[in-house]
């Protein structure tokens, strides 16, 4: 795992060598074992290396092809690189790295080689002969790639913060991205919080040639569903998962495994232990009992005979939050980022690559939102007085004091009653909604609202649902989750938190073969009105104990609703009254009313308040007054 950056400039940017070194230094945390640059007229590539395969300096990057025509800077892993060597027609290789195999495949096949890659990757290749630049991101978006500019003046990097070191870029806020953040707690689609800086979408590559820039989709799950290899029964799921785990154990350094109380990490760890008997497991615990799954993780580790490293996550202080915001250069309100950030820090002290269970919930209907989708879809289609019933239920819920559990019952029921009357695509979008359009506009300043014009976050999702309209509704919703929640929340969090600590994370559930097979299974087979992940639990029964399979999904969130009333109360209130923050959110009284409702248990506003708080901290770090 590494950090990459680079740019092309028609007039050979002044001080190119210094600029590319500054960009690379900004992402040194992604790989601090070697730093390399390549500067030529009109081109500069930078690389920060975390050595996982072929630890020898001969595999440092940027790397030049054997014929000297192509140059690559690469972040990620190509797990099937050994098999892919056969496609190189016995061409002698100088290293034992996956980077060289990828580079020579590109030299021989160009973008056609992408369909054969099994891995997580973001890379750039420059063709010296044709003067063409390609920037590529993996199918699911496990590895990020940000870019700025156009076909004549263009820069790219693993993180947006590196692009801020490019002379022509700007840290000016994109308020449509801020609006999306207030809706969801993360920024989805191509946009970033910085105007002009974009994300390359998963399964796409950019081609810059002859004064033009093309964005080309080489993989899309909707397109694959018509020719999916999987069967409706899912008989191949366990075999594919084990194969994915085996691939992700290929390493020249020790590999560990994250382990919680859930079935995804339990399955990955159990399968990994079959092939690596001394694998170590890493767990984060909570002092709040309702949030703590560490006893379950310790029990499974003991059964497997594996060493389990457990550390507990305590209520964070301001210094911890400021450190997190420094690495997460986009506003990000997912509360699981806090313990996950600490888990990565703890793990990095022992090893530098680790397996995780990310993707299992998205592939196999593990979220409670899937059951909400089913209930809402049924009510919307069957019951004539559905909306009136929900309005009555909502009034009743408002009479009950809000609890402080993990994703409190009060919060879940309120969200359902408020949005389940909408058409199924919009109700699905709304389950995780923080602020409605009207609520956002009431909080934001007049100049910001003027810039937003008629922008609505839902429109980002509407196009995705339209593209998947030929699929059954439950499957449409799963596909859109894959393209939004997974790519822009779960995987962004995993990359930023792990790379902040120079740690590589590998996710077997996101092996594209398993993804295609999982989506070939009708959603109605994966869960029921009573239970999530019913199919996956059945398929994992040969390898997991009954108590693990029966365990209810707990999630990995933090008790922010409690923390906002505790030691963070004062700093939260100070942040809401900060002059710079009030330039964007002048309605301090409205925000404090939300806070008072929260503290009096009238409503669990924890997630909404946390989103405002994290933006305030982000603003302090990344926006100069």
C-alpha positions as CSV (number, residue, x, y, z in Angstrom):
1,X,0.0,0.0,0.0
2,X,1.3,3.4,-0.9
3,X,0.6,7.0,-1.7
4,X,0.8,8.3,-5.3
5,X,0.7,11.8,-6.9
6,X,1.6,13.4,-10.1
7,X,0.8,16.0,-12.7
8,X,1.1,16.9,-16.4
9,X,1.7,20.5,-17.5
10,X,2.2,21.6,-21.1
11,X,4.8,24.1,-20.3
12,X,6.8,22.2,-17.8
13,X,5.7,23.7,-14.6
14,X,8.3,25.9,-12.9
15,X,10.0,24.1,-10.0
16,X,8.3,20.8,-10.9
17,X,10.7,18.8,-8.8
18,X,9.9,20.8,-5.7
19,X,6.2,20.7,-6.3
20,X,6.0,16.9,-6.7
21,X,8.2,16.5,-3.6
22,X,5.9,18.7,-1.6
23,X,2.8,16.8,-2.8
24,X,4.4,13.4,-2.0
25,X,5.5,14.7,1.5
26,X,1.9,15.6,2.3
27,X,1.0,11.9,2.0
28,X,4.2,10.4,3.5
29,X,2.0,8.7,6.2
30,X,0.7,6.4,3.5
31,X,4.2,4.9,3.0
32,X,7.4,6.0,4.7
33,X,9.8,3.2,3.7
34,X,10.8,4.8,0.4
35,X,10.0,8.1,-1.4
36,X,10.5,8.4,-5.2
37,X,9.9,11.0,-7.9
38,X,10.2,11.1,-11.6
39,X,10.3,14.4,-13.4
40,X,10.4,14.9,-17.2
41,X,9.4,17.8,-19.4
42,X,5.6,18.2,-18.9
43,X,5.3,15.3,-16.4
44,X,6.0,14.6,-12.7
45,X,5.2,11.4,-10.7
46,X,5.6,10.9,-7.0
47,X,5.4,7.8,-4.8
48,X,5.5,7.0,-1.1
49,X,6.1,3.3,-0.5
50,X,4.8,0.9,2.2
51,X,6.6,-2.3,1.3
52,X,4.4,-5.4,1.4
53,X,5.6,-7.5,-1.6
54,X,9.3,-7.7,-2.7
55,X,10.8,-5.5,0.1
56,X,13.9,-4.9,-2.0
57,X,14.6,-1.3,-3.2
58,X,14.4,-2.6,-6.8
59,X,10.6,-2.4,-6.5
60,X,10.6,1.2,-5.5
61,X,8.5,3.5,-7.6
62,X,7.8,5.3,-9.9
63,X,8.8,2.4,-12.1
64,X,9.7,2.4,-15.8
65,X,8.8,-0.5,-18.1
66,X,11.4,-2.7,-19.7
67,X,11.0,-1.0,-23.1
68,X,11.3,2.4,-21.4
69,X,8.0,3.6,-22.9
70,X,5.7,3.4,-19.9
71,X,6.0,4.9,-16.4
72,X,3.8,3.9,-13.4
73,X,3.0,5.1,-9.9
74,X,0.8,2.5,-8.2
75,X,-1.1,2.2,-4.9
76,X,-2.6,-1.1,-3.9
77,X,-2.3,-4.8,-4.5
78,X,-2.8,-7.1,-7.5
79,X,-3.6,-10.4,-5.7
80,X,-3.4,-12.6,-8.7
81,X,-0.2,-11.2,-10.1
82,X,1.5,-14.6,-10.0
83,X,-1.0,-16.1,-12.4
84,X,-0.9,-13.0,-14.6
85,X,2.8,-13.5,-15.3
86,X,1.7,-16.2,-17.8
87,X,0.2,-13.5,-19.9
88,X,3.6,-11.8,-20.3
89,X,4.8,-14.6,-22.6
90,X,7.8,-15.5,-20.4
91,X,9.1,-12.0,-20.4
92,X,12.0,-11.8,-17.9
93,X,11.1,-9.7,-14.9
94,X,13.5,-7.7,-12.7
95,X,11.5,-7.9,-9.5
96,X,9.1,-10.2,-7.7
97,X,6.5,-7.4,-7.2
98,X,3.0,-7.0,-8.4
99,X,3.9,-3.5,-9.6
100,X,6.2,-4.8,-12.4
101,X,3.6,-7.4,-13.5
102,X,1.0,-4.7,-13.7
103,X,3.3,-2.3,-15.6
104,X,4.3,-4.9,-18.2
105,X,0.7,-6.1,-18.6
106,X,-0.2,-2.5,-19.4
107,X,2.7,-2.2,-21.8
108,X,1.5,-5.3,-23.6
109,X,-2.3,-4.9,-23.4
110,X,-3.1,-1.4,-22.4
111,X,-6.5,-0.8,-20.6
112,X,-7.6,-4.3,-21.7
113,X,-5.6,-5.8,-18.9
114,X,-8.0,-4.3,-16.3
115,X,-10.6,-7.1,-16.7
116,X,-8.0,-9.6,-15.6
117,X,-6.9,-7.8,-12.4
118,X,-8.0,-9.1,-9.0
119,X,-7.1,-6.5,-6.4
120,X,-7.5,-3.1,-4.9
121,X,-5.7,-0.4,-6.8
122,X,-5.4,3.2,-7.9
123,X,-2.6,4.0,-10.3
124,X,-1.4,6.3,-13.1
125,X,0.5,5.2,-16.2
126,X,2.2,7.5,-18.7
127,X,2.9,6.6,-22.3
128,X,6.0,8.5,-23.3
129,X,5.6,7.6,-26.9
130,X,2.0,8.6,-27.4
131,X,2.0,11.4,-24.7
132,X,-1.0,9.8,-23.0
133,X,-1.8,9.7,-19.3
134,X,-4.1,7.1,-17.7
135,X,-5.5,7.2,-14.2
136,X,-7.3,4.1,-12.9
137,X,-9.4,3.2,-9.9
138,X,-10.4,-0.4,-8.9
139,X,-13.9,-1.8,-9.4
140,X,-15.3,-1.1,-5.9
141,X,-13.3,1.9,-5.0
142,X,-11.2,0.3,-2.2
143,X,-8.4,2.6,-3.1
144,X,-9.0,6.4,-3.7
145,X,-7.9,8.6,-6.5
146,X,-8.5,12.4,-6.5
147,X,-7.8,14.7,-9.4
148,X,-7.9,18.4,-10.4
149,X,-7.8,20.2,-13.7
150,X,-8.3,19.5,-17.3
151,X,-6.5,17.8,-20.2
152,X,-3.8,20.4,-20.4
153,X,-3.1,21.1,-16.7
154,X,-3.9,18.1,-14.6
155,X,-2.9,16.7,-11.2
156,X,-3.8,13.5,-9.3
157,X,-3.2,12.1,-5.8
158,X,-4.2,9.5,-3.3
159,X,-5.6,12.2,-1.0
160,X,-7.1,15.6,-1.7
161,X,-4.7,17.2,0.7
162,X,-1.8,16.5,-1.7
163,X,-3.6,18.3,-4.5
164,X,-3.8,21.4,-2.3
165,X,0.0,21.6,-2.7
166,X,-0.4,21.9,-6.5
167,X,0.1,25.6,-7.3
168,X,-3.1,26.2,-9.3
169,X,-5.5,24.3,-7.0
170,X,-7.6,25.9,-4.3
171,X,-9.1,25.0,-0.9
172,X,-12.3,27.0,-1.7
173,X,-15.4,25.2,-0.3
174,X,-17.8,23.5,-2.7
175,X,-21.1,24.2,-0.9
176,X,-23.0,21.6,-2.8
177,X,-20.7,19.0,-1.3
178,X,-21.3,20.6,2.1
179,X,-25.0,20.3,1.5
180,X,-24.6,16.6,0.6
181,X,-22.5,16.1,3.8
182,X,-25.2,17.6,5.9
183,X,-27.7,15.2,4.4
184,X,-25.6,12.0,4.7
185,X,-22.6,12.6,7.0
186,X,-20.3,12.0,4.0
187,X,-19.8,13.3,0.5
188,X,-20.9,11.1,-2.3
189,X,-20.3,11.0,-6.0
190,X,-17.5,12.9,-7.8
191,X,-17.5,15.9,-5.6
192,X,-15.2,16.7,-2.7
193,X,-15.4,19.5,-0.2
194,X,-12.8,21.4,-2.3
195,X,-14.1,23.2,-5.4
196,X,-12.3,21.8,-8.5
197,X,-11.0,18.6,-6.8
198,X,-12.9,15.5,-7.8
199,X,-12.9,11.8,-7.0
200,X,-12.4,9.3,-9.8
201,X,-15.4,7.0,-9.5
202,X,-14.9,3.2,-8.8
203,X,-14.6,1.1,-11.9
204,X,-13.5,4.0,-14.1
205,X,-10.3,5.3,-15.7
206,X,-9.3,8.7,-17.1
207,X,-7.5,8.9,-20.4
208,X,-5.8,12.2,-21.2
209,X,-4.5,12.4,-24.8
210,X,-4.5,14.8,-27.7
211,X,-5.9,17.7,-25.7
212,X,-8.9,15.7,-24.5
213,X,-9.9,14.0,-21.2
214,X,-12.2,11.0,-21.3
215,X,-13.7,9.2,-18.4
216,X,-14.3,5.5,-19.2
217,X,-16.3,2.9,-17.2
218,X,-14.7,-0.5,-17.4
219,X,-16.8,-2.2,-14.7
220,X,-20.3,-1.7,-13.4
221,X,-22.2,-4.1,-11.2
222,X,-25.5,-3.4,-13.1
223,X,-23.9,-4.4,-16.4
224,X,-22.5,-7.5,-14.8
225,X,-25.8,-8.8,-13.4
226,X,-27.0,-9.9,-16.9
227,X,-24.1,-12.3,-17.3
228,X,-23.3,-13.0,-13.6
229,X,-21.6,-16.3,-12.9
230,X,-23.3,-16.9,-9.6
231,X,-26.3,-19.1,-8.9
232,X,-29.5,-18.1,-7.0
233,X,-28.6,-20.6,-4.3
234,X,-25.3,-19.1,-3.6
235,X,-23.6,-22.5,-3.3
236,X,-20.2,-21.1,-4.4
237,X,-20.1,-18.3,-1.7
238,X,-18.0,-20.1,0.9
239,X,-15.5,-21.3,-1.8
240,X,-15.1,-17.8,-3.3
241,X,-14.7,-16.3,0.2
242,X,-12.0,-18.7,1.1
243,X,-10.2,-18.1,-2.2
244,X,-10.4,-14.4,-1.6
245,X,-8.9,-14.8,1.9
246,X,-6.1,-17.0,0.5
247,X,-5.2,-14.3,-2.1
248,X,-5.1,-11.7,0.6
249,X,-2.7,-13.7,2.7
250,X,-0.1,-13.4,-0.1
251,X,2.5,-11.1,1.5
252,X,6.2,-10.8,2.3
253,X,5.3,-9.4,5.7
254,X,3.0,-10.9,8.5
255,X,-0.7,-10.4,8.0
256,X,-3.2,-10.0,10.9
257,X,-7.0,-9.8,11.1
258,X,-9.4,-7.4,12.6
259,X,-11.9,-9.2,14.8
260,X,-15.2,-7.9,16.3
261,X,-18.2,-9.9,17.5
262,X,-19.8,-10.0,14.0
263,X,-19.9,-12.9,11.6
264,X,-18.0,-11.1,8.7
265,X,-14.8,-10.7,10.6
266,X,-15.3,-14.0,12.3
267,X,-15.6,-15.8,8.9
268,X,-12.5,-14.0,7.5
269,X,-10.4,-14.8,10.5
270,X,-11.5,-18.4,10.7
271,X,-10.7,-19.0,7.0
272,X,-7.4,-17.1,7.4
273,X,-6.5,-19.4,10.4
274,X,-6.9,-22.4,8.1
275,X,-4.0,-21.2,6.0
276,X,-2.0,-19.2,8.5
277,X,-2.0,-20.8,11.9
278,X,-0.1,-17.9,13.6
279,X,-2.2,-15.0,12.4
280,X,-2.8,-12.4,15.1
281,X,-6.2,-10.7,15.7
282,X,-6.9,-7.1,16.7
283,X,-9.9,-5.8,18.5
284,X,-11.2,-2.5,19.9
285,X,-13.4,-2.5,23.0
286,X,-15.6,0.0,24.7
287,X,-16.2,0.7,28.3
288,X,-19.9,1.2,27.5
289,X,-21.1,-2.4,27.8
290,X,-23.8,-2.0,25.1
291,X,-21.1,-1.0,22.6
292,X,-18.5,-3.6,23.6
293,X,-18.0,-6.7,21.5
294,X,-14.5,-7.5,22.7
295,X,-15.5,-10.6,24.8
296,X,-17.0,-12.2,21.7
297,X,-13.8,-11.6,19.8
298,X,-11.6,-12.9,22.6
299,X,-13.7,-16.1,22.8
300,X,-13.4,-16.8,19.0
301,X,-9.7,-16.1,19.0
302,X,-9.3,-18.6,21.9
303,X,-11.3,-21.2,20.0
304,X,-9.0,-20.8,17.0
305,X,-5.8,-20.7,19.1
306,X,-4.9,-17.2,18.0
307,X,-3.4,-14.3,19.8
308,X,-5.9,-11.5,20.4
309,X,-4.8,-8.0,21.0
310,X,-7.5,-5.9,22.7
311,X,-7.4,-2.3,23.6
312,X,-10.3,-0.1,24.8
313,X,-11.5,3.1,23.3
314,X,-12.4,5.8,25.8
315,X,-14.3,9.0,25.3
316,X,-12.1,11.1,22.9
317,X,-10.7,14.5,23.8
318,X,-10.3,17.4,21.5
319,X,-6.7,16.5,20.6
320,X,-7.8,13.1,19.3
321,X,-10.6,14.6,17.2
322,X,-8.2,17.2,15.8
323,X,-5.8,14.5,14.8
324,X,-8.5,12.6,13.1
325,X,-9.6,15.6,11.1
326,X,-6.1,16.3,10.0
327,X,-6.0,13.0,8.2
328,X,-9.6,12.9,7.1
329,X,-9.4,16.0,4.8
330,X,-13.1,15.8,4.0
331,X,-15.8,16.5,6.6
332,X,-16.9,13.0,7.8
333,X,-19.5,12.3,10.4
334,X,-19.5,8.5,10.6
335,X,-19.1,7.8,14.3
336,X,-17.4,4.5,13.7
337,X,-14.4,6.4,12.3
338,X,-13.3,7.2,15.9
339,X,-12.8,3.7,17.3
340,X,-11.6,2.4,13.8
341,X,-9.0,5.1,13.7
342,X,-7.7,4.0,17.2
343,X,-7.9,0.3,16.1
344,X,-5.6,1.1,13.2
345,X,-3.2,2.9,15.4
346,X,-3.1,0.0,17.8
347,X,-2.6,-2.6,15.1
348,X,0.1,-0.6,13.3
349,X,2.4,-1.0,16.3
350,X,2.5,-4.8,15.6
351,X,2.1,-5.4,11.9
352,X,1.5,-3.5,8.7
353,X,-1.2,-5.4,6.8
354,X,-4.5,-6.7,8.1
355,X,-7.6,-8.4,6.9
356,X,-11.1,-7.0,7.6
357,X,-14.8,-7.9,7.1
358,X,-15.8,-4.8,5.1
359,X,-18.3,-5.5,2.4
360,X,-20.1,-8.4,4.0
361,X,-23.1,-6.2,5.0
362,X,-23.4,-4.7,1.6
363,X,-23.1,-8.0,-0.3
364,X,-25.4,-10.0,2.0
365,X,-28.0,-7.6,3.4
366,X,-26.5,-7.1,6.9
367,X,-27.9,-3.7,7.7
368,X,-31.2,-3.1,9.6
369,X,-32.0,-0.6,6.8
370,X,-32.6,-3.7,4.5
371,X,-35.4,-4.8,6.8
372,X,-36.7,-1.3,6.9
373,X,-36.7,-1.3,3.1
374,X,-38.8,-4.5,3.1
375,X,-41.3,-3.2,5.6
376,X,-41.6,0.2,3.8
377,X,-42.0,-1.4,0.4
378,X,-44.8,-3.6,1.7
379,X,-46.6,-0.8,3.4
380,X,-46.2,1.5,0.4
381,X,-47.6,-1.1,-2.0
382,X,-50.2,-2.8,0.1
383,X,-51.7,-0.6,2.9
384,X,-54.1,2.2,1.7
385,X,-53.7,4.3,4.9
386,X,-50.0,3.8,5.2
387,X,-49.0,7.5,5.5
388,X,-51.7,8.2,8.1
389,X,-50.6,5.2,10.2
390,X,-47.0,6.4,10.1
391,X,-48.0,9.9,11.2
392,X,-49.9,8.5,14.2
393,X,-47.0,6.3,15.1
394,X,-44.6,9.2,14.8
395,X,-46.7,11.3,17.3
396,X,-46.6,8.4,19.7
397,X,-42.8,8.0,19.4
398,X,-42.4,11.7,20.2
399,X,-44.0,11.1,23.6
400,X,-41.3,8.6,24.6
401,X,-37.9,9.8,26.0
402,X,-35.0,9.1,23.6
403,X,-32.7,6.3,24.7
404,X,-29.0,6.3,24.3
405,X,-28.3,2.9,22.9
406,X,-26.2,2.0,19.8
407,X,-28.3,3.5,17.0
408,X,-31.0,4.1,19.5
409,X,-34.4,2.5,19.0
410,X,-36.0,5.9,19.3
411,X,-33.9,7.2,16.4
412,X,-34.6,4.1,14.1
413,X,-38.4,4.2,14.7
414,X,-38.5,8.0,14.2
415,X,-36.6,7.7,10.9
416,X,-38.9,5.0,9.7
417,X,-42.1,6.8,10.6
418,X,-40.9,10.0,9.0
419,X,-39.8,8.5,5.7
420,X,-41.5,5.1,5.1
421,X,-44.4,6.7,3.2
422,X,-42.1,7.9,0.4
423,X,-41.5,5.9,-2.8
424,X,-39.1,3.1,-2.1
425,X,-36.0,4.7,-3.6
426,X,-36.5,7.8,-1.6
427,X,-37.3,6.0,1.6
428,X,-34.1,4.0,1.3
429,X,-32.1,7.2,0.7
430,X,-33.7,8.7,3.8
431,X,-32.9,6.0,6.4
432,X,-29.5,7.6,7.0
433,X,-30.7,11.2,6.4
434,X,-29.4,13.7,8.9
435,X,-31.0,17.0,7.8
436,X,-33.7,17.5,5.2
437,X,-33.4,20.1,2.5
438,X,-35.6,22.5,4.4
439,X,-33.6,22.0,7.6
440,X,-30.3,22.6,5.9
441,X,-31.5,25.8,4.3
442,X,-32.7,27.0,7.7
443,X,-29.3,26.5,9.2
444,X,-27.1,27.7,6.4
445,X,-26.3,31.4,5.6
446,X,-28.0,33.3,2.9
447,X,-24.9,33.5,0.6
448,X,-24.4,29.7,0.9
449,X,-28.1,29.1,0.1
450,X,-27.8,31.4,-2.9
451,X,-24.9,29.3,-4.2
452,X,-26.8,26.1,-3.6
453,X,-29.6,27.4,-5.8
454,X,-31.8,24.3,-6.5
455,X,-29.3,21.6,-5.5
456,X,-30.8,18.6,-3.8
457,X,-28.8,15.7,-2.5
458,X,-31.5,13.2,-3.5
459,X,-30.7,14.0,-7.2
460,X,-27.3,12.3,-6.8
461,X,-29.2,9.1,-5.9
462,X,-32.0,9.5,-8.4
463,X,-29.7,9.0,-11.4
464,X,-28.2,5.8,-9.8
465,X,-31.7,4.4,-9.3
466,X,-32.6,5.3,-12.8
467,X,-29.6,3.4,-14.1
468,X,-30.7,0.3,-12.1
469,X,-34.4,0.6,-12.9
470,X,-34.5,-2.8,-14.7
471,X,-33.7,-4.6,-11.4
472,X,-36.2,-5.5,-8.6
473,X,-36.5,-2.7,-6.1
474,X,-34.7,-4.4,-3.2
475,X,-31.8,-5.1,-5.6
476,X,-31.8,-1.5,-6.9
477,X,-31.4,-0.4,-3.3
478,X,-28.5,-2.8,-2.7
479,X,-26.8,-1.6,-5.9
480,X,-27.1,2.1,-4.9
481,X,-25.7,1.3,-1.4
482,X,-22.7,-0.3,-3.1
483,X,-22.1,2.8,-5.2
484,X,-22.6,5.4,-2.4
485,X,-22.5,4.2,1.2
486,X,-19.8,1.6,0.5
487,X,-17.6,3.6,-1.8
488,X,-17.9,7.0,-0.1
489,X,-18.3,6.2,3.5
490,X,-17.1,2.7,4.5
491,X,-14.1,2.5,2.1
492,X,-13.1,6.2,2.5
493,X,-13.1,5.6,6.3
494,X,-11.0,2.4,6.0
495,X,-8.5,4.0,3.7
496,X,-8.0,7.2,5.6
497,X,-7.9,5.7,9.0
498,X,-5.5,2.9,8.1
499,X,-3.2,4.9,5.9
500,X,-2.9,7.6,8.6
501,X,-1.1,4.9,10.5
502,X,0.8,3.4,7.5
503,X,-1.4,0.2,7.7
504,X,-2.7,-1.8,4.8
505,X,-6.2,-3.2,5.0
506,X,-7.4,-6.1,2.8
507,X,-11.1,-6.9,2.4
508,X,-11.9,-10.4,1.2
509,X,-15.6,-9.8,0.9
510,X,-14.8,-7.2,-1.8
511,X,-13.1,-9.6,-4.1
512,X,-14.9,-8.8,-7.4
513,X,-15.7,-12.5,-8.1
514,X,-17.5,-12.7,-4.8
515,X,-19.3,-9.4,-5.4
516,X,-20.6,-10.5,-8.8
517,X,-21.7,-13.9,-7.3
518,X,-23.4,-12.2,-4.4
519,X,-25.4,-9.8,-6.5
520,X,-26.5,-12.6,-8.8
521,X,-28.5,-13.9,-5.8
522,X,-32.0,-12.3,-5.4
523,X,-32.1,-9.9,-2.4
524,X,-35.2,-11.7,-1.1
525,X,-33.1,-14.8,-0.5
526,X,-30.5,-12.9,1.6
527,X,-32.7,-11.7,4.5
528,X,-36.2,-11.9,6.0
529,X,-38.5,-9.5,7.9
530,X,-37.1,-11.0,11.1
531,X,-33.3,-11.5,10.4
532,X,-30.5,-10.0,8.3
533,X,-27.9,-12.1,6.5
534,X,-29.9,-15.3,6.6
535,X,-28.3,-16.7,3.5
536,X,-24.8,-15.9,4.6
537,X,-25.3,-17.4,8.0
538,X,-26.5,-20.6,6.3
539,X,-23.5,-20.7,4.0
540,X,-21.0,-20.0,6.9
541,X,-22.5,-22.7,9.2
542,X,-19.8,-25.3,8.3
543,X,-17.1,-23.0,9.7
544,X,-18.6,-20.8,12.4
545,X,-20.0,-21.8,15.8
546,X,-23.7,-21.6,16.3
547,X,-23.4,-18.8,18.9
548,X,-21.6,-16.6,16.4
549,X,-24.1,-17.3,13.6
550,X,-27.0,-16.4,15.9
551,X,-25.5,-13.2,17.2
552,X,-27.4,-10.0,16.3
553,X,-25.5,-7.4,14.3
554,X,-24.2,-4.8,16.7
555,X,-22.4,-2.3,14.4
556,X,-19.3,-0.3,15.1
557,X,-20.6,3.1,16.1
558,X,-19.6,5.3,19.0
559,X,-21.8,6.6,21.8
560,X,-21.6,10.2,20.6
561,X,-25.1,10.9,21.9
562,X,-23.7,10.4,25.4
563,X,-20.3,12.1,24.7
564,X,-22.0,15.3,23.6
565,X,-23.5,15.6,27.0
566,X,-20.2,14.8,28.7
567,X,-16.6,16.1,28.4
568,X,-17.2,17.2,24.8
569,X,-20.2,19.4,25.8
570,X,-18.2,22.6,26.3
571,X,-16.0,22.3,23.2
572,X,-19.1,21.5,21.1
573,X,-20.9,24.6,22.3
574,X,-17.8,26.7,21.8
575,X,-17.5,25.4,18.3
576,X,-21.1,26.3,17.5
577,X,-20.5,29.9,18.6
578,X,-17.2,30.2,16.7
579,X,-17.1,33.2,14.4
580,X,-15.8,31.3,11.4
581,X,-18.4,28.6,11.8
582,X,-21.2,31.1,12.1
583,X,-20.3,32.6,8.7
584,X,-21.7,29.3,7.3
585,X,-24.1,28.4,10.0
586,X,-25.4,31.7,11.5
587,X,-28.5,30.2,13.2
588,X,-26.8,29.4,16.5
589,X,-30.1,29.5,18.3
590,X,-31.5,26.8,16.0
591,X,-28.5,24.6,16.6
592,X,-28.6,25.1,20.4
593,X,-32.4,24.2,20.3
594,X,-31.4,20.9,18.7
595,X,-28.8,20.4,21.5
596,X,-31.3,21.3,24.2
597,X,-33.8,18.8,22.7
598,X,-31.1,16.2,22.7
599,X,-30.0,16.8,26.3
600,X,-33.6,16.7,27.6
601,X,-34.2,13.4,25.8
602,X,-37.0,14.8,23.6
603,X,-35.2,13.6,20.5
604,X,-31.9,11.8,19.8
605,X,-30.1,14.4,17.7
606,X,-26.7,12.9,18.4
607,X,-25.8,12.2,14.7
608,X,-27.0,15.6,13.5
609,X,-25.1,17.4,16.2
610,X,-22.0,15.3,15.5
611,X,-22.1,16.2,11.9
612,X,-22.1,19.9,12.7
613,X,-19.4,19.4,15.3
614,X,-17.1,17.5,12.9
615,X,-17.6,20.2,10.2
616,X,-16.6,22.9,12.7
617,X,-13.4,21.0,13.5
618,X,-12.7,20.3,9.8
619,X,-13.2,24.0,9.1
620,X,-10.6,25.0,11.8
621,X,-8.1,22.6,10.3
622,X,-8.6,23.1,6.5
623,X,-10.1,26.6,6.0
624,X,-7.9,29.5,6.8
625,X,-10.0,32.5,8.2
